Amino acid sequence: MKKIVFSKEEKAAIVGRIQQYFADELDQTIGVLPAEFLLDFFATEIGANYYNQGLQDAHAALMKQMEDFSEAIYLLERQPDDKK
């Protein structure tokens, strides 16, 4: 799998949220560098799981749309004795 890469802005925002989480939920401070290491760990070790779940969700949504599309086409079919 291709490595997950965030833009500088995205990474800074995520690191800020990690720091806020540590402060709010764990009553601890975490520096920028440790938060970046934690982000890199999660992206490397767990990111594939979230990515794969996203693909599965997208596939399910696409299949649902395809079923709806097939039904719509079926409803448009006319029998030989249709006058319209």
WOQUIHU-V621837 format. One record per pair of residues at least 24 apart in sequence whose C-alpha atoms are under 10 Angstrom apart, sorted by the first residue. I is the first residue (numbers start at 0). J is the second residue. D is the distance in Angstrom with one decimal. If there is no record, write none. Layout:
# WOQUIHU-V621837
{{I,J,D} {I,J,D}}
This chain:
# WOQUIHU-V621837
{{0,43,9.9} {0,46,10.0} {0,47,7.6} {0,50,9.8} {1,43,10.0} {1,47,9.4} {2,42,8.1} {2,43,7.3} {2,46,9.1} {2,47,9.2} {3,39,8.8} {3,42,6.3} {3,43,7.4} {3,46,7.4} {3,47,8.8} {3,50,9.5} {4,39,9.2} {4,42,8.5} {5,42,9.8} {10,34,10.0} {10,35,7.8} {10,38,8.4} {10,39,9.8} {11,35,8.6} {13,38,7.8} {14,38,7.2}}
